[in-house]
Amino acid sequence: MDSLSSQIIDQLRRSDRAIADLIAKEAERQETTLELIASENHVSPAVMHAMGTCLTNKYAEGYPGARYYGGCVYHDQIETIARDRAKQMFGCRFANVQPHSGAQANAAVFMALMEPGSTFASLVLKDGGHLSHGMKINFSGTYYKPVHYPLHYGVDHPRREQIDYDAVKAICREHKPKVLMCGYSAYPRVIDFKKFREAADECGALLVADVAHIAGLIVGGAHPSPFPHAHVVTTTTHKTLRGPRGGLILTDDEELAKKIDKAVFPGMQGGPLMHVIASKAVAFGECLQDSFKAYAAQVVTNARALAGALVERRYRITSGGTDNHLMLVDLRTRSDKLTGADAEKWLEAAGIICNKNGIPDDPRPPRVTSGVRLGTPAVTTRGLREQDMTTVAEFIDRVLAAGLEGESPLATTTATVREQVRDLCRKFPMPH
Ligand SMILES: *Cc1c(COP(=O)(O)O)cnc(C)c1O
């Protein structure tokens, strides 16, 4: 932990021991485990500490220069810097930095672009989409009408488990959606934004690219940009962008920008989280540094290395590999008996944190699954490199192999690997 964070926890302990102790335990958990959840990262002390400031005291409803409360002079300047840096990162003309989260950014964009009941096209959750892209019980599936485009599912297809762009066009022709969504939570391949724009143009849809997962790779030059193809881009700020938890909306279109600003406030939200917006500005500043390019490239290099090392150990990587920061591991090629739920639990006991994840066409239910999703953004932040990915793959395989043998071998192996994970983590401290 960085020294300011420990001072803050010590200070907090004097007024609220229970919470301070739990925060300290969580810091210790993060420091001594390998974080392979693809949507997580470790922020810098600067990003962390901008959040814990007096900016939280203030109401700043509205936008810079047009607030509904007095006393916003510094808040205006902070939000303006955040917006300018966001625009610079993506090379676009308009940014809204106020969404409290990625899902709320999407909700605001839906509100700006569609009447309730309108049809939109997206990838379904079980194939790697996000719940805000049309899940039945989410706002997106309750107040709008989702239609879904498929992947190539055939086991012999050369582009198995990749987006079927012809089918995207066919779905658009058939359903004439108002919005076409691309961008996913569990898709390991490059997204062809140009092809999506062609599909959108053919049916008169607006293209929304939700780059929540890959935003940092885009900014760091490790994935093609959705601009100039997408009409609107949404993202989280806490995944590969390595900022505070939050959302961000971008566009090049002035008319759409006006609609989006209105939809965020007063449409979806009240007062903005100005302490988080300050932290977003700090994170964006870090993303604009040259070192962030090296980080983004290393994230991808590490993901390839991890995928390769797992393939050597007889795991199947869906779609045959990865182009970005994440991979879906099909556990069944290692053993028919392996499930995602068991793997997640066993690996956690060894200090390796990941999540079970359905693979395309998964025969098992979502609570069980046949896969795990692994990502390299957080371990790359700690400084792990390709050669360390081989070590991580070996840890993973030892734990899963032991789990297949039974409870007692599993207990012995997880205890040993847990210590080895601790040692590895000591070599790669958290950002400080
Ligand atoms: C993570 C994610 C989101 C939502 O982010 P929250 O901040 O958790 O609401 C939206 N879209 C995609 C594709 C995501 O992966």
The ligand as a Gaussian input file, in Angstrom:
#p B3LYP/6-31G(d) Opt

LIG

0 1
 C      -18.269000      -3.340000     -17.396000
 C      -19.147000      -3.034000     -18.547000
 C      -20.173000      -2.070000     -18.459000
 C      -20.724000      -1.501000     -17.190000
 O      -20.001000      -0.989000     -16.254000
 P      -20.517000      -0.639000     -14.792000
 O      -19.625000       0.478000     -14.442000
 O      -20.304000      -1.887000     -14.004000
 O      -21.937000      -0.251000     -14.848000
 C      -20.846000      -1.732000     -19.616000
 N      -20.572000      -2.315000     -20.770000
 C      -19.630000      -3.271000     -20.887000
 C      -19.389000      -3.888000     -22.229000
 C      -18.903000      -3.675000     -19.774000
 O      -17.998000      -4.650000     -19.890000

